[in-house]
């Protein structure tokens, strides 16, 4: 058996600038971190070598991998010619919560298949290949940030260049600031999940609107300012910039926020939060806030939402177990 783990991510600023119709014109950038919540994938030969068993939120048992219903499993297994195996997927958080679950799964599956075939795939190649699978082959209306965040891991400034290349720059700050940032961030579950595709489709279309594109440029500028604030160990500025970013993000598509989310955000800002945002494309999932540690309990009580504890992680996509018997 081979087991891999791939982290989910929290994006602070710049989301949307990682879409091709924006970065090919202006260049894009995102500030994000991976967190210690993971998608786990295991693979080993199936008892009946003529069949393939896939276990995720559903179970699929097929004799021909072209029959696989799960779009990402179908695409990857057919491309790499892998069959006669059992693959199981489990995760610390459900999909549709704004933590990049689809791309995390894709990166993890590619890493798992490469390892099963006895091949090495670098973090950069994992991210690049995951983008190819999701965006080019499956036509998902998404950008590139989630794939690179999941593959590389860590707190990074990710730049999307006009020529399609991507650079990943780790944020360098004092260890004490890194720990303090972690302690100042608190996440709450809104109680709902959603498919991001409809919001992302609208957001992608809106990029062609001059005003929307200008807002995305401002969001990129905020990401640059956040990066500088962290490098200068200035956490108070970081929290305020997080709030500025959310104000801009809400303008990119109609489904990003809703009255319930707006009310929760306003409540948070009145009860200790300095800044915050809804993670992911919008519409549901997790709310992230920057809040002094001694005010976080007050914030939790005021919101009445489930707190979701997390920490930063730095490993990215990794292999946690390889059984010699199944190494190929």
C-alpha positions in Angstrom: 0.0 0.0 0.0 1.0 3.6 -0.7 -0.5 6.5 1.3 -0.1 10.2 0.5 -1.3 13.4 2.1 -1.9 16.7 0.5 -2.8 19.9 2.5 -5.7 22.3 2.1 -5.0 26.0 1.8 -6.1 29.3 3.2 -5.8 32.2 0.7 -5.3 35.7 2.1 -5.4 38.0 -1.0 -5.2 38.0 -4.8 -7.7 35.2 -5.5 -9.1 35.6 -9.1 -5.9 37.0 -10.4 -4.7 33.4 -11.0 -7.2 33.0 -13.9 -5.7 33.0 -17.3 -7.8 35.8 -18.8 -6.5 38.1 -16.1 -2.9 37.1 -15.6 -2.2 36.8 -19.3 -3.0 40.6 -19.6 -1.8 42.0 -16.3 0.0 39.3 -14.3 -1.4 38.0 -11.1 -0.3 37.1 -7.5 -1.7 35.4 -4.4 -0.6 35.3 -0.8 -1.6 32.0 0.8 -0.6 29.3 3.3 -1.2 25.5 3.5 -2.8 24.3 6.7 -2.6 21.1 8.7 -5.8 19.7 7.3 -5.3 17.1 4.6 -6.7 14.9 1.8 -5.4 11.4 2.2 -5.2 8.9 -0.7 -4.2 5.2 -0.5 -3.6 2.8 -3.3 -2.9 -0.9 -3.6 -3.6 -3.7 -6.1 -7.2 -4.8 -6.1 -8.1 -8.4 -5.2 -9.6 -8.9 -8.6 -6.9 -7.5 -11.0 -9.5 -7.1 -13.8 -11.5 -4.5 -11.8 -10.8 -1.1 -10.3 -12.4 0.0 -7.0 -12.6 3.7 -6.1 -13.8 4.8 -2.7 -14.6 8.5 -2.0 -18.0 10.0 -1.1 -19.3 7.2 -3.4 -18.0 3.8 -4.3 -17.2 2.8 -7.9 -16.3 -0.7 -9.0 -15.5 -0.9 -12.8 -14.0 -3.4 -15.1 -13.0 -0.6 -17.6 -11.5 2.6 -16.3 -13.2 4.5 -19.1 -16.5 3.9 -17.2 -15.4 5.8 -14.1 -17.9 8.5 -13.3 -15.6 10.7 -11.1 -14.2 13.2 -13.6 -10.8 13.6 -12.0 -10.3 9.9 -11.3 -11.4 9.1 -14.9 -9.0 11.7 -16.4 -5.9 10.8 -14.4 -6.3 7.0 -14.4 -6.9 6.8 -18.1 -4.0 9.1 -18.9 -1.6 7.1 -16.8 -3.1 3.7 -17.7 -3.6 2.6 -14.1 -6.2 -0.1 -13.5 -6.7 -3.2 -11.3 -6.2 -1.1 -8.1 -8.2 0.0 -5.1 -7.9 3.8 -4.3 -9.5 5.3 -1.2 -9.8 9.0 -0.5 -10.6 10.6 2.8 -10.3 14.2 4.0 -10.3 16.3 7.1 -12.8 18.7 5.6 -15.6 18.3 3.0 -15.5 19.7 -0.4 -17.2 23.1 -1.2 -15.8 24.8 1.9 -13.4 27.2 0.3 -10.1 25.4 1.1 -9.2 24.3 -2.4 -10.4 20.7 -2.0 -10.8 19.8 -5.7 -7.2 20.9 -6.5 -5.8 19.3 -3.3 -7.4 16.0 -4.4 -6.0 16.3 -7.9 -2.5 17.1 -6.7 -2.7 14.2 -4.2 -4.0 11.7 -6.9 -1.2 12.6 -9.3 1.4 12.2 -6.5 -0.2 8.8 -5.5 -0.2 7.5 -9.1 3.4 8.7 -9.8 4.6 7.0 -6.6 2.7 3.8 -7.5 4.4 3.7 -10.9 7.8 4.2 -9.2 8.2 7.7 -10.7 9.2 11.0 -9.1 7.2 14.1 -9.8 8.5 17.4 -8.4 6.2 19.8 -6.5 6.3 22.1 -9.5 5.4 19.4 -11.9 2.6 18.2 -9.6 1.1 21.7 -9.6 1.6 22.2 -13.3 0.0 18.8 -14.2 -2.9 19.4 -11.8 -3.6 22.7 -13.6 -3.5 20.8 -16.9 -6.0 18.2 -15.7 -8.5 20.6 -14.1 -8.3 23.6 -16.3 -7.3 22.4 -19.8 -8.7 18.8 -19.9 -11.7 19.1 -17.7 -12.5 22.7 -18.4 -13.1 23.8 -14.8 -13.5 27.6 -14.5 -10.7 27.9 -11.9 -7.3 29.5 -11.5 -3.9 28.1 -10.6 -3.4 29.1 -7.0 -4.9 26.0 -5.3 -2.7 23.5 -7.1 0.5 25.4 -6.3 -0.5 26.0 -2.7 -1.3 22.3 -2.2 1.8 21.0 -4.0 4.4 23.3 -2.4 3.0 23.8 1.1 4.0 26.6 3.4 3.3 30.4 3.5 4.0 31.7 0.1 3.7 34.6 -2.3 2.7 33.0 -5.6 3.1 35.0 -8.8 1.3 34.1 -12.1 3.2 35.5 -15.0 1.8 36.7 -18.4 3.6 33.8 -20.2 1.8 31.2 -18.0 4.8 30.5 -15.8 4.4 30.5 -12.0 6.9 31.4 -9.3 6.5 30.4 -5.6 8.3 32.6 -3.1 8.3 31.6 0.6 7.6 34.5 3.0 10.5 35.2 5.2 9.8 36.7 8.6 10.9 36.4 12.2 9.8 33.1 13.8 7.9 35.0 16.5 5.9 36.8 13.9 5.1 33.6 12.1 3.7 32.1 15.3 1.9 35.3 16.2 0.2 35.4 12.8 -0.9 31.8 13.3 -2.4 32.7 16.7 -4.2 35.8 15.4 -6.1 33.8 12.7 -9.3 32.1 13.6 -11.7 30.2 11.3 -15.5 29.6 11.6 -17.7 27.2 9.7 -20.7 28.9 8.2 -22.6 25.6 8.2 -23.0 25.4 4.4 -21.1 24.1 1.4 -21.5 25.1 -2.2 -20.2 24.3 -5.7 -17.8 27.1 -6.7 -18.3 26.7 -10.4 -21.2 29.0 -11.0 -19.6 31.8 -9.0 -16.3 31.3 -10.7 -17.9 31.2 -14.1 -19.4 34.7 -13.4 -16.2 35.9 -11.9 -14.2 34.7 -15.0 -16.7 36.5 -17.3 -16.6 39.7 -15.2 -12.8 40.0 -15.6 -13.4 41.3 -19.1 -15.3 44.3 -17.5 -12.8 47.1 -17.0 -14.1 48.0 -13.5 -13.8 44.3 -12.3 -10.4 44.0 -13.8 -9.3 47.2 -11.9 -10.6 45.7 -8.6 -8.5 42.6 -9.3 -5.5 44.8 -9.9 -6.1 46.4 -6.5 -6.4 43.0 -4.9 -3.0 42.1 -6.4 -1.6 45.3 -4.9 -3.1 44.4 -1.5 -1.4 41.0 -1.8 1.9 42.7 -2.4 1.3 45.0 0.6 0.4 42.0 2.8 3.6 40.3 1.8 5.6 43.5 2.7 3.8 43.8 6.1 4.7 40.2 7.0 8.3 40.6 6.0 8.4 43.8 8.1 6.7 41.8 11.0 3.8 44.3 10.9 0.8 42.2 11.9 -1.6 45.1 12.6 -1.3 46.3 9.0 -1.8 42.7 7.8 -5.2 42.5 9.6 -6.4 45.8 8.1 -5.4 44.8 4.6 -7.3 41.5 5.0 -10.5 43.6 5.5 -9.7 45.8 2.5 -9.3 42.7 0.4 -12.7 41.3 1.4 -14.3 44.6 0.5 -12.9 44.3 -3.0 -13.5 40.6 -3.4 -17.3 41.1 -2.8 -17.5 43.1 -6.0 -16.2 40.4 -8.3 -19.4 38.3 -8.6 -22.9 38.4 -7.2 -22.7 35.1 -5.4 -19.6 35.7 -3.4 -21.4 37.0 -0.3 -25.0 36.8 0.9 -27.0 38.5 3.7 -26.1 35.8 6.3 -22.4 36.1 5.5 -22.6 39.9 5.6 -24.3 39.8 9.0 -21.7 37.4 10.4 -18.9 39.6 9.1 -20.4 42.8 10.6 -20.9 41.0 13.9 -17.2 39.8 13.9 -16.0 43.4 13.2 -18.0 44.6 16.2 -16.6 41.9 18.4 -12.8 42.0 18.1 -12.0 41.1 14.5 -9.6 43.5 12.7 -10.2 42.0 9.3 -11.4 38.9 7.6 -12.8 37.2 4.5 -14.9 34.3 3.3 -12.5 31.6 2.0 -12.7 30.3 -1.5 -15.0 31.5 -4.3 -17.8 32.5 -2.0 -21.3 31.6 -1.0 -20.5 29.4 2.0 -17.8 27.4 3.7 -15.4 29.1 6.2 -15.0 32.6 7.4 -11.5 33.6 8.4 -10.8 36.5 10.8 -7.7 38.2 12.1 -8.3 38.8 15.8 -6.3 39.4 19.0 -6.1 36.0 20.8 -7.6 37.4 24.0 -10.7 38.5 22.0 -11.3 35.3 20.1 -13.6 33.8 22.7 -15.8 36.9 22.6 -15.8 36.6 18.8 -16.8 33.0 18.9 -19.7 33.6 21.3 -21.0 36.6 19.3 -20.9 34.7 16.0 -22.5 31.5 17.4 -20.6 29.5 14.7 -18.4 26.4 15.0 -14.8 27.3 15.4 -12.4 25.3 13.3 -8.9 25.1 14.7 -6.0 24.8 12.4 -2.3 25.5 12.2 0.2 26.3 9.4 2.1 23.5 7.7 5.1 23.5 5.4 5.4 20.0 3.8 3.0 20.3 0.9 2.2 17.1 -1.1 4.0 14.2 0.5 4.1 10.4 0.8 3.5 9.1 4.3 3.8 5.4 3.7 5.1 3.0 1.1 4.8 -0.8 1.5 7.7 -2.5 -0.2 5.4 -5.3 -1.4 3.6 -3.0 -3.7 6.4 -0.8 -5.0 6.5 -1.0 -8.8 
